[in-house]
Amino acid sequence: MNNITKGLQKFFRGKQTFYALGENLYTEQELVIMDEERQKKDEQRGYSDRMAHCYDKWYRYNRSDNGAAYDRGVVRCVNEKHSKKWLEEDEGFYIIECEN
């Protein structure tokens, strides 16, 4: 069992294994594909947010990977070569806080 299926209820139909996510059943392969798509989306969100000079803690901390993909996008953006204007504007980037 990997992290994608960890904590999910397991069901068997013949020789096939399914995992319950919400009210639906998925194979492990389907869950892997869904997770890869989510990671791409989260990474792009982190990149886009930082390009807009912000960091969204709420979004970051409310992800199943605790924001790892979001942070990859932020790091990718920060490590790119930017114009002097962008760098000056980014010095005062803002943080969208989250409350527990």
Secondary structure, 3 states (H helix, E strand, C coil): CCCCCCCCCEEEECCEEEEEECCEEECHHHHHHHHHHHHHHHHHHHHHHHHCCEEEHHHHHCCCCCCHHHHHHHHHHHHCCCCHHHHHHHCCCEEECCCC
